[in-house]
Amino acid sequence: MWLLLGLIAIVATIINLYMYKTGKDYKLAMAMGLSFTALTLCAEHSLVSDWVKGEDWSALMDVVPTMEKAVWFLTIVSILLNIVPMLLELKGKK
């Protein structure tokens, strides 16, 4: 599930940037990109929770340390890419 939500977040972010570039209203796409990023994080947390409930310690030890870095990086990139149009718009008004 997290993979599907992550792909939707990426597509929404690309649509956000495209809509800004073409001069269209991008705010809904921005909200969708950020929302699907949040849902991806929730789905990832649910997966880890299932591993804890199932006491699958090997999965936790293998995946969680690497995923921690990836989740932080991808979340920061998603936030930055989704707010770039808004920041550029504010800069252009000055």
C-alpha positions in Angstrom: 0.0 0.0 0.0 2.8 2.4 0.9 4.3 2.0 -2.6 1.0 2.9 -4.3 0.5 5.9 -2.1 4.1 7.0 -2.7 3.7 6.7 -6.5 0.5 8.8 -6.3 2.4 11.4 -4.2 5.1 11.6 -6.8 2.6 12.0 -9.7 0.7 14.7 -7.7 4.0 16.6 -7.1 4.8 16.4 -10.8 1.4 17.7 -11.7 1.8 20.4 -9.1 5.1 21.6 -10.7 3.6 21.3 -14.3 0.5 23.3 -13.4 2.6 26.0 -11.9 4.9 26.1 -14.9 1.9 26.5 -17.2 0.3 29.2 -15.1 -2.7 27.2 -13.9 -3.9 26.9 -10.3 -1.6 24.4 -8.6 -2.8 24.5 -5.0 -5.1 21.4 -5.2 -2.2 19.4 -6.7 0.1 20.7 -4.0 -2.3 19.7 -1.3 -2.7 16.2 -2.9 1.1 15.8 -3.1 1.5 16.6 0.5 -1.5 14.6 1.6 -0.3 11.5 -0.2 3.1 11.9 1.2 1.6 11.9 4.7 -0.5 8.8 3.8 2.6 7.1 2.6 4.3 7.7 5.9 1.2 6.4 7.8 1.2 3.2 5.6 4.9 2.7 6.2 4.4 3.1 9.9 1.5 0.5 9.8 3.8 -1.9 8.0 6.4 -1.6 10.7 3.7 -1.9 13.4 2.6 -5.2 11.8 6.2 -6.5 11.9 6.4 -5.6 15.6 3.1 -7.3 16.4 4.3 -10.4 14.5 7.6 -10.2 16.2 9.4 -10.3 12.9 12.6 -8.9 14.3 14.8 -9.8 11.3 12.6 -7.7 9.0 12.8 -4.8 11.5 16.6 -5.0 11.8 17.0 -5.3 8.0 14.6 -2.7 6.8 14.0 0.0 9.5 17.5 1.5 9.7 17.7 2.0 5.9 14.1 3.1 5.6 14.5 5.7 8.3 17.0 7.6 6.2 15.0 7.1 3.0 11.8 8.3 4.6 13.4 11.4 6.1 15.0 12.3 2.7 12.0 11.6 0.6 9.6 13.5 2.9 11.9 16.6 3.0 12.2 16.4 -0.8 8.4 16.1 -1.2 7.7 19.1 1.0 10.3 21.2 -0.7 9.1 20.3 -4.2 5.5 20.9 -3.3 6.1 24.3 -1.8 8.5 25.6 -4.5 5.7 27.0 -6.7 4.3 28.9 -3.7 7.7 30.3 -2.8 8.4 31.3 -6.4 5.0 33.0 -6.5 5.7 34.9 -3.3 9.2 35.9 -4.6 7.6 37.2 -7.9 5.2 39.5 -6.1 8.1 41.4 -4.4 
